[in-house]
């Protein structure tokens, strides 16, 4: 089986299934596990945005949406050379990875055969589990996928068994983007709920949306979870601190006053693969440190130390 993954989430699923040696091509954003960075890169970004701030990156993506211009390019010649049996793509976010339409079009143009193409579009945790099962079956590793999903369920059940009652759940605000300010969507609020909190500014399984700072002040979150989409830890640390200090009355928020602002590796929460369990464990440990100290894998999150 020759597998080509065009999004980081699917790449992480392939490796978690023990099929990394069958992965013949990845996208430019596939950076985990480390071995993925040694694979041939099939899709690339048409714009270099790493040096831009949040507002500038958002402007580029909004312009691309309004004009219909693609943000990513597929190397058709390389795809032809790799001759994958299975291609994994997505329909969830045109900002994060190449869309399925481009994949189908390119495959039809450059390949003289019809590979199996799986398109991922999850909304919640159960959708992610089903995607793992679908990829496992397509890659002839159905039993391995079932074992992986079962192990993820056990981790989530372990946290869930220690939950307080509903009226004890703290108010949580998870930030997916800084400027403009956006909340998390899809599985994000669900992970907060599974970890024992309440995300009152987001809709479980719904889309991310822009949030006015006045809403945050009115909401008075007890926990702020900073997880700007795709940002590396160093940038999350720098940009989050600078952004928060610019907001009106930011020091009055309970999360700030109690030292309950946490910074997540922004590359993990937005990925709909096995590491959603890492994120849930990080959320649980942040909110309930006496119950879950040391639960989350190292590097998932840390407390913000305001200078």
C-alpha positions, 0 to 999 in steps of 0.5 A: 500500500502506497499512501499519500497524506495531504494534511497533518492530521491524516499523517499523524493517523497513518503513523499512529497505525504503524504505517509510516513506512507505507507513506510515500508523500505528505504536505508541506505542513506535515511535521509530526512525528519527526520522520514525516519531515523526511517524506517527499512533499507533494503540496506546498503553500503559495504564500510564505506567511511565517513572518507575518502577524495574525492580522496580515495572515488573516487578510491573505486568507480572506482575500483568497476566499473572496477571489477563489484563488488557491492557497496551496499547490499540488506537485502533479509530476511528483504525484505521478512518480509516487503512484499512490494507492491511497490519497487522504485529503480534506474538506474542513478548512481551505486555510489549513490544507489543500482542498479535496477538489484540487486533489481530485482534479490533479489526480485525474489529470496526472494519473493513468489509474484511479487511486482511492481518495478519502476525504475527511471533514470531522465536526466532533470527536466521534467523527475523528474516531470514524475517520481513523477507522476509515483510513485504517480499513482503506490502508488494510489495517482495520484491526489496528485502527480499532485498537487505536480508537479503543485506546483513545476512548480509554484515555478520555474515559479515565478523565471523564470518570473524575468529573464534578457535577455540571454546576461546578464546571469552570468557564473556559475560553479557548482562543484559536486566532488572535487578530481578529479574535476567534474561538475554537470550533468543531471538536474544541468545545467538546474537548473542553467539556470532556475535560470538565469545563464549559466553553460558553462562547463557542458551539460544540461541533459548530464553526469557529467565529470572530469574538468581540472583546466585550463578549470576553469581558462579559463572560469573565472566563476562569481559564484562558487557553491560548492555542493560535492555530498552527503556531509553534510554542515560541510564537504562541508565547510571544504573540499571546502575551503581546496581544493580551496586554493590549486588550482593555481591562485584561487584568480584571479577568478571573483567568488572569487574576488567578494565574490561569492562562495556559499556552498550548502548542498551536499545532496540536489542537487544530489537528483532528487526529490521535493527539486530540487526546493529548489536548483533552488531557492538557485541558484537564490537567490545567483545570484540575491539577490536583487530580491530573498532575502530569497527565498530558504529554510533555510540551502540549501546554504550559502556564503563562507567566505574566511579567 
